[in-house]
Amino acid sequence: MTRPPTASPLKPRKTPRQPRAEKTVAALLEAAALVLERDGLEGFNTNAVARRAGVSIGSLYQYFPGKDALTLALIHREGERFHAEAASAVGEPTGTLALKAFVGACVRQQLQRPTLARLLDVEESRPAIRAEAGGAKALSAMLLEILARGDLPPQPRPALAAADLMAMVRGLTDAAGERGEADVADLARRVEAAVFGYLRGAA
């Protein structure tokens, strides 16, 4: 006898289509963020999220089959916000301004809610979550487009340069978040110095 396919534990049960349902899902995601920030991964569970959102656990399970699906949806929410800001950097008139805007988006994403960003990074490192999270290719494509601008030092291996720059930016911003830094402008200046120094040296 053939069993019916089971729903993925990482996929939402259903997509909200009415304004009230959209509001409920938004409240659940923000509650998940707040629980993570307050209680860490140890205290993060569906009951705590439902309580924080002011909804029943049954209402939560209407949309999310479990904690991992909630985590992935929160990663997607934060990623979409970040990617929208990072993508706007490509519209800057020069490569220098575009790269600075890109760095600024990365720094703000990490420092505006540093505890949330750090814990979501931990969760995204899990293979099952990482496979569904996506987003890295889009960022690399943005960087490649920026690096092609004529005012930036030409790179002999643009794809490698983009990968190196992403690793540098991620490493510096993650470390700053772990240290509890809050000065966005100061960190952006330091990351810019590293990024532009790399480009000059590699060229």
Rosetta silent file (secondary structure, phi, psi, omega in degrees, C-alpha in Angstrom):
SEQUENCE: MTRPPTASPLKPRKTPRQPRAEKTVAALLEAAALVLERDGLEGFNTNAVARRAGVSIGSLYQYFPGKDALTLALIHREGERFHAEAASAVGEPTGTLALKAFVGACVRQQLQRPTLARLLDVEESRPAIRAEAGGAKALSAMLLEILARGDLPPQPRPALAAADLMAMVRGLTDAAGERGEADVADLARRVEAAVFGYLRGAA
SCORE:     score description
SCORE:     0.000 S_00000001
   1 L     0.000  130.468 -178.228    0.000    0.000    0.000 S_00000001
   2 L   -82.510  128.676  178.256    1.380    3.376   -1.018 S_00000001
   3 L   -83.273  144.545  176.304    1.594    5.944    1.744 S_00000001
   4 L   -67.443  148.260 -179.776    0.627    9.536    0.986 S_00000001
   5 L   -63.132  139.728  177.948    3.594   11.921    0.857 S_00000001
   6 L   -89.109  149.651  179.546    4.312   13.615    4.163 S_00000001
   7 L   -70.000  145.802  177.944    4.697   17.358    4.431 S_00000001
   8 L   -67.084  135.687  178.195    8.216   18.708    4.775 S_00000001
   9 L   -69.056   -8.977 -179.499    9.027   19.704    8.376 S_00000001
  10 L  -102.329  -10.624 -176.723   10.678   22.835    6.960 S_00000001
  11 L   -95.310  142.222  173.340    7.846   24.039    4.750 S_00000001
  12 L   -59.575  148.456  178.852    4.925   26.165    5.982 S_00000001
  13 L   -68.175  -39.496  178.598    1.660   24.232    6.164 S_00000001
  14 L  -153.141  158.472  179.248   -0.183   26.897    4.217 S_00000001
  15 L   -95.436  127.782  179.450    0.362   30.340    2.778 S_00000001
  16 L   -67.008  132.858 -178.406   -1.665   33.149    4.347 S_00000001
  17 L  -118.226  -19.812  178.996   -3.953   34.762    1.785 S_00000001
  18 L  -101.123  151.565 -179.456   -6.211   36.966    3.872 S_00000001
  19 H   -53.797  -39.210 -179.734   -5.020   40.112    5.691 S_00000001
  20 H   -64.761  -41.388  179.312   -5.873   38.592    9.075 S_00000001
  21 H   -67.071  -40.133  177.581   -3.852   35.460    8.320 S_00000001
  22 H   -61.978  -39.019  178.565   -0.928   37.547    7.055 S_00000001
  23 H   -65.769  -38.836  178.481   -1.036   39.549   10.280 S_00000001
  24 H   -63.769  -45.810 -179.953   -0.995   36.344   12.336 S_00000001
  25 H   -64.165  -42.103  178.170    2.033   34.969   10.479 S_00000001
  26 H   -61.334  -40.421  178.962    3.854   38.301   10.803 S_00000001
  27 H   -65.738  -38.654  178.740    3.127   38.304   14.544 S_00000001
  28 H   -65.635  -40.789 -179.641    4.417   34.740   14.865 S_00000001
  29 H   -67.926  -41.266  178.062    7.652   35.561   13.055 S_00000001
  30 H   -68.163  -36.884  175.715    8.307   38.662   15.153 S_00000001
  31 H   -62.789  -39.889  177.438    7.491   36.675   18.289 S_00000001
  32 H   -61.299  -41.483  178.281    9.997   34.038   17.169 S_00000001
  33 H   -62.969  -43.535 -178.312   12.624   36.754   16.774 S_00000001
  34 H   -67.208  -38.851  177.973   11.895   38.159   20.222 S_00000001
  35 H   -64.531  -42.614  177.828   12.009   34.742   21.892 S_00000001
  36 H   -60.381  -44.988 -178.266   15.364   34.027   20.263 S_00000001
  37 H   -66.157  -36.081 -175.916   16.745   37.379   21.407 S_00000001
  38 H   -84.897  -42.798 -170.083   15.453   36.965   24.963 S_00000001
  39 H  -111.778   -7.133 -179.300   15.845   33.240   25.630 S_00000001
  40 L    71.562 -175.537 -178.956   18.406   32.053   23.078 S_00000001
  41 L   -65.629  -29.641 -179.041   18.277   28.751   21.251 S_00000001
  42 L   -65.479  -35.207 -177.993   17.736   26.870   24.505 S_00000001
  43 L   -98.387    6.159 -176.341   14.446   28.627   25.184 S_00000001
  44 L   -87.905  111.658  176.719   13.250   28.770   21.593 S_00000001
  45 L  -152.215  167.802 -174.061   10.249   26.502   21.038 S_00000001
  46 H   -65.796  -34.713  178.572    6.808   26.700   19.485 S_00000001
  47 H   -63.825  -43.186  179.549    4.994   27.071   22.824 S_00000001
  48 H   -64.406  -38.869  179.854    7.129   30.069   23.782 S_00000001
  49 H   -66.965  -44.415  179.510    6.564   31.662   20.373 S_00000001
  50 H   -61.292  -43.614  178.349    2.796   31.149   20.520 S_00000001
  51 H   -60.610  -44.680 -178.303    2.646   32.674   24.008 S_00000001
  52 H   -64.857  -36.791 -179.998    4.707   35.667   22.928 S_00000001
  53 H   -78.221  -13.746 -179.370    2.529   36.188   19.849 S_00000001
  54 L    75.493   30.350  178.620   -0.647   35.901   21.927 S_00000001
  55 L  -126.103  165.697  177.657   -2.076   33.043   19.871 S_00000001
  56 L   -75.524  157.831  176.684   -2.874   29.425   20.614 S_00000001
  57 H   -63.686  -29.684  176.365   -0.381   26.710   19.775 S_00000001
  58 H   -63.906  -37.877  177.761   -3.022   25.363   17.389 S_00000001
  59 H   -64.783  -39.872  177.862   -2.966   28.640   15.472 S_00000001
  60 H   -62.089  -45.219 -176.673    0.806   28.399   15.140 S_00000001
  61 H   -70.754  -13.678  172.744    0.580   24.829   13.855 S_00000001
  62 H   -62.740  -30.841 -175.188   -1.924   25.934   11.222 S_00000001
  63 H  -108.581  -34.908 -175.059    0.998   27.639    9.505 S_00000001
  64 L  -126.619  124.595 -177.759    4.192   26.003   10.771 S_00000001
  65 L   -71.830  -13.859  179.922    4.606   22.258   11.406 S_00000001
  66 L  -179.240 -174.118 -175.520    7.366   22.824   13.956 S_00000001
  67 H   -63.471  -38.849 -177.492   10.245   24.896   15.236 S_00000001
  68 H   -65.722  -38.544  177.522   12.478   24.303   12.216 S_00000001
  69 H   -65.235  -37.585  177.306    9.846   25.582    9.792 S_00000001
  70 H   -65.477  -43.101  178.602    9.437   28.671   11.954 S_00000001
  71 H   -60.999  -46.001 -178.862   13.207   29.166   12.032 S_00000001
  72 H   -64.307  -40.574  177.950   13.488   28.866    8.263 S_00000001
  73 H   -62.698  -36.743  178.342   10.635   31.322    7.717 S_00000001
  74 H   -69.712  -39.229  174.977   12.385   33.799   10.015 S_00000001
  75 H   -60.537  -42.462  178.372   15.652   33.341    8.114 S_00000001
  76 H   -64.762  -40.106  178.958   13.768   34.034    4.891 S_00000001
  77 H   -61.136  -49.292 -179.707   12.155   37.147    6.381 S_00000001
  78 H   -66.048  -38.481  179.849   15.470   38.597    7.499 S_00000001
  79 H   -65.232  -39.221  179.335   17.150   37.550    4.263 S_00000001
  80 H   -65.119  -40.261  177.563   14.531   39.220    2.085 S_00000001
  81 H   -62.907  -45.853 -179.395   14.920   42.491    3.969 S_00000001
  82 H   -64.914  -46.263 -177.661   18.696   42.336    3.670 S_00000001
  83 H   -63.335  -35.039  178.144   18.698   41.339   -0.003 S_00000001
  84 H   -63.466  -42.488  179.133   16.361   44.199   -0.878 S_00000001
  85 H   -70.358  -41.531  179.365   18.728   46.705    0.715 S_00000001
  86 H   -64.338  -38.977 -179.572   21.818   45.051   -0.766 S_00000001
  87 H   -64.224  -31.721  178.997   20.234   44.975   -4.233 S_00000001
  88 H   -65.658  -21.712  178.728   19.630   48.728   -4.090 S_00000001
  89 H   -63.068  -32.539 -178.367   23.404   49.177   -3.867 S_00000001
  90 L   -62.269  -24.616 -179.766   23.724   48.028   -7.484 S_00000001
  91 L   -78.615   -5.306  177.933   21.814   51.161   -8.528 S_00000001
  92 L   -65.037  149.075 -171.658   24.530   53.494   -7.238 S_00000001
  93 L   -70.613  -22.448 -179.928   26.228   55.450  -10.051 S_00000001
  94 L  -128.044  161.474  177.100   29.794   54.212   -9.401 S_00000001
  95 H   -64.342  -38.002  179.926   31.383   50.999   -8.270 S_00000001
  96 H   -61.190  -48.178  179.498   32.906   52.707   -5.249 S_00000001
  97 H   -66.312  -38.338 -179.956   29.548   53.999   -4.033 S_00000001
  98 H   -64.222  -42.830 -178.858   27.861   50.687   -4.841 S_00000001
  99 H   -67.913  -38.712  176.475   30.429   48.686   -2.877 S_00000001
 100 H   -64.252  -39.855  178.501   30.165   51.056    0.093 S_00000001
 101 H   -66.461  -37.816  177.999   26.379   50.740    0.011 S_00000001
 102 H   -63.733  -45.907  177.992   26.687   46.953   -0.154 S_00000001
 103 H   -61.258  -43.457  179.570   29.012   46.914    2.849 S_00000001
 104 H   -59.460  -39.927  178.227   26.653   49.232    4.730 S_00000001
 105 H   -63.734  -41.628  179.879   23.751   46.858    4.134 S_00000001
 106 H   -64.322  -42.247 -178.664   25.795   43.924    5.456 S_00000001
 107 H   -66.178  -45.094 -179.366   26.854   45.838    8.563 S_00000001
 108 H   -63.993  -39.056 -179.927   23.346   47.037    9.359 S_00000001
 109 H   -60.056  -34.509 -177.009   21.926   43.548    8.902 S_00000001
 110 H   -84.757  -35.557 -171.803   24.337   42.242   11.515 S_00000001
 111 H   -96.919  -19.155 -179.238   24.309   45.074   14.052 S_00000001
 112 L   -65.052  -40.774  174.584   20.695   46.269   14.078 S_00000001
 113 L  -134.944   73.929 -169.889   19.615   43.066   15.848 S_00000001
 114 H   -62.310  -38.224  179.807   22.957   41.410   16.601 S_00000001
 115 H   -65.010  -44.860  178.620   21.670   38.628   18.857 S_00000001
 116 H   -61.874  -46.672 -179.124   19.043   37.606   16.319 S_00000001
 117 H   -60.397  -42.353 -178.274   21.524   37.747   13.440 S_00000001
 118 H   -65.562  -44.833 -178.149   24.071   35.656   15.334 S_00000001
 119 H   -69.582  -35.185  176.140   21.593   32.964   16.369 S_00000001
 120 H   -68.012  -33.280  174.377   20.091   32.733   12.895 S_00000001
 121 H   -61.633  -41.264  178.358   23.617   32.297   11.523 S_00000001
 122 H   -61.542  -46.984 -179.129   24.043   29.367   13.923 S_00000001
 123 H   -65.175  -37.300 -178.008   20.763   27.824   12.790 S_00000001
 124 H   -70.319  -18.227  178.059   21.560   28.417    9.120 S_00000001
 125 L   -74.067  -14.675  176.836   24.811   26.459    9.519 S_00000001
 126 L   -69.743  132.576 -173.666   22.752   23.272   10.017 S_00000001
 127 H   -53.243  -43.708 -176.886   22.831   21.339    6.707 S_00000001
 128 H   -65.069  -40.986  179.266   19.058   20.886    6.395 S_00000001
 129 H   -70.174  -44.359 -177.509   18.377   24.572    7.034 S_00000001
 130 H   -59.632  -38.293 -178.681   21.264   25.756    4.855 S_00000001
 131 H   -63.926  -29.148 -178.023   20.002   23.728    1.897 S_00000001
 132 H   -95.527  -18.976 -172.064   16.643   25.523    2.044 S_00000001
 133 H   -70.947  -47.491  178.914   17.823   29.015    3.005 S_00000001
 134 L    65.526 -168.335  175.083   19.508   30.008   -0.264 S_00000001
 135 L   102.032  -27.515 -175.573   20.516   33.604   -1.022 S_00000001
 136 H   -64.714  -39.640 -178.694   24.290   33.223   -1.392 S_00000001
 137 H   -64.537  -38.855  179.993   24.197   33.063   -5.192 S_00000001
 138 H   -64.003  -40.478  178.961   22.182   36.266   -5.424 S_00000001
 139 H   -65.767  -41.728  178.197   24.691   38.122   -3.250 S_00000001
 140 H   -62.397  -38.932  178.486   27.615   36.839   -5.314 S_00000001
 141 H   -64.952  -39.749  176.498   25.877   37.998   -8.486 S_00000001
 142 H   -60.960  -46.685 -179.355   25.402   41.478   -6.995 S_00000001
 143 H   -62.890  -41.813  179.185   29.069   41.678   -6.054 S_00000001
 144 H   -60.896  -40.619  178.509   30.189   40.506   -9.492 S_00000001
 145 H   -64.219  -41.035  179.279   28.084   43.216  -11.106 S_00000001
 146 H   -66.698  -43.223 -177.249   29.576   45.848   -8.798 S_00000001
 147 H   -65.359  -18.934  179.588   33.156   44.647   -9.358 S_00000001
 148 L   -78.676   -8.167 -179.568   32.706   45.053  -13.119 S_00000001
 149 L   -64.801  143.758 -173.162   32.375   48.842  -12.734 S_00000001
 150 L   -68.538  -21.902 -177.427   35.155   50.772  -14.414 S_00000001
 151 L   -84.722   -7.055  177.806   36.181   52.872  -11.418 S_00000001
 152 L   -95.171  150.034  178.202   37.143   49.825   -9.327 S_00000001
 153 L   -57.256  126.850 -179.134   40.498   48.034   -9.716 S_00000001
 154 L   -65.176  136.632 -177.215   39.990   45.295  -12.329 S_00000001
 155 L  -102.067  130.577 -179.960   40.193   41.825  -10.831 S_00000001
 156 L   -65.575  -28.685  178.147   41.976   39.020  -12.706 S_00000001
 157 L  -131.315   82.850 -172.861   39.563   36.471  -11.204 S_00000001
 158 H   -57.762  -41.893 -178.307   36.291   38.298  -10.507 S_00000001
 159 H   -63.720  -40.246  177.910   34.368   35.274   -9.193 S_00000001
 160 H   -67.216  -40.261  178.406   37.134   34.472   -6.709 S_00000001
 161 H   -61.251  -43.041  179.255   37.334   38.131   -5.685 S_00000001
 162 H   -62.603  -42.221  179.029   33.585   38.207   -5.035 S_00000001
 163 H   -64.601  -42.337  178.767   33.823   35.029   -2.930 S_00000001
 164 H   -63.190  -43.843 -178.971   36.775   36.421   -0.965 S_00000001
 165 H   -63.509  -41.073  178.342   35.005   39.716   -0.337 S_00000001
 166 H   -62.351  -40.981  179.326   31.874   37.957    0.911 S_00000001
 167 H   -65.061  -40.034  178.831   33.988   35.874    3.292 S_00000001
 168 H   -64.560  -49.046 -178.188   35.778   38.989    4.558 S_00000001
 169 H   -62.193  -45.337 -179.336   32.596   40.972    5.069 S_00000001
 170 H   -63.109  -44.392 -178.610   30.837   38.068    6.754 S_00000001
 171 H   -63.191  -44.501 -178.402   33.792   37.334    9.028 S_00000001
 172 H   -68.574  -42.383 -178.146   34.257   40.940   10.138 S_00000001
 173 H   -72.079  -39.041  178.024   30.570   41.628   10.701 S_00000001
 174 H   -62.186  -44.123 -179.606   29.936   38.335   12.485 S_00000001
 175 H   -63.730  -40.163  178.518   32.867   38.931   14.818 S_00000001
 176 H   -64.241  -40.026  177.890   31.682   42.455   15.570 S_00000001
 177 H   -63.571  -40.662  179.179   28.210   41.162   16.360 S_00000001
 178 H   -65.831  -31.359  178.293   29.609   38.544   18.726 S_00000001
 179 H   -78.351   -9.342 -179.630   31.601   41.255   20.530 S_00000001
 180 L    83.939   20.887  178.345   28.436   43.259   20.994 S_00000001
 181 L   -65.822  149.606 -178.689   29.464   46.198   18.821 S_00000001
 182 L  -131.794   -6.484 -176.182   26.719   48.682   18.017 S_00000001
 183 L   -86.889   99.584 -176.767   28.443   51.451   16.034 S_00000001
 184 H   -64.238  -45.251 -176.268   27.352   50.836   12.447 S_00000001
 185 H   -63.501  -41.333 -178.525   29.382   53.692   10.936 S_00000001
 186 H   -65.278  -46.186  179.792   32.607   52.638   12.657 S_00000001
 187 H   -65.198  -39.204  179.347   32.323   49.018   11.580 S_00000001
 188 H   -60.205  -40.832  179.044   31.381   50.037    8.033 S_00000001
 189 H   -62.822  -41.134 -179.350   34.568   52.133    7.779 S_00000001
 190 H   -68.525  -40.637  179.088   36.703   49.207    8.932 S_00000001
 191 H   -67.330  -41.068  177.173   35.055   46.741    6.563 S_00000001
 192 H   -58.835  -42.124  179.677   35.414   49.206    3.676 S_00000001
 193 H   -60.162  -42.146  179.433   39.125   49.556    4.427 S_00000001
 194 H   -66.919  -43.292 -176.482   39.547   45.780    4.257 S_00000001
 195 H   -66.238  -49.724 -177.659   37.462   45.422    1.084 S_00000001
 196 H   -71.298  -31.700  174.177   39.101   48.213   -0.907 S_00000001
 197 H   -63.170  -41.744  176.840   42.544   47.173    0.333 S_00000001
 198 H   -60.407  -46.770 -176.234   41.906   43.667   -0.986 S_00000001
 199 H   -62.262  -40.765  178.948   40.795   44.987   -4.369 S_00000001
 200 H   -67.096  -41.698 -179.332   43.900   47.142   -4.756 S_00000001
 201 H   -68.264  -41.727 -178.559   46.195   44.320   -3.682 S_00000001
 202 H   -69.195  -29.121 -179.948   44.567   41.654   -5.842 S_00000001
 203 L   -73.883    0.000    0.000   44.668   43.885   -8.911 S_00000001
